[in-house]
Amino acid sequence: MPRVQKHAYLAFEVRGKKLRPENTNPILHRFYYLLNDLKLEKGGMKIVVTDKGEANLEQLDSTWIKGSIHLNLEVINYPGMGHMVCGLDHHTSAFLLRELGKLRVEEGKIQIKVQEATFSESRRSFPQVWPKEQIPIVGF
């Protein structure tokens, strides 16, 4: 059963009323549970989140928080050659990023929406997942 391990980075925003910047917002916990339980399927492949980093949050005002999070993903039954560490074909990569980009959680007037999904750091002005001096090699 060929497996591929992949790192992904999500930049997201939380919009709503009277938000707290810390990870105690109940809607953030629902977002983390959504990520933990994420299972995507394409053909015979299954893509799951095996681990996630702690979210970096930046509160812009009482109704808006920007954040980013690092995910470890595993692609099971990848039709490639043997066990690969970082390589995915373009179709699978595009599918994965597109599906991650659709993630959202809504609760009343509060909403979390993924703004960007990438295999490297965010190019937008979101809090960085890694300190600048510790930028990982893309794909590892």
Beta strands, then each sheet from edge to edge (+ up, - down):
strand 1: 3-15
strand 2: 39-42
strand 3: 45-52
strand 4: 56-61
strand 5: 64-76
strand 6: 104-107
strand 7: 110-118
sheet 1: 2+ 3- 5+ 1- 7+ 6-
sheet 2: 2+ 3- 5+ 4-
end
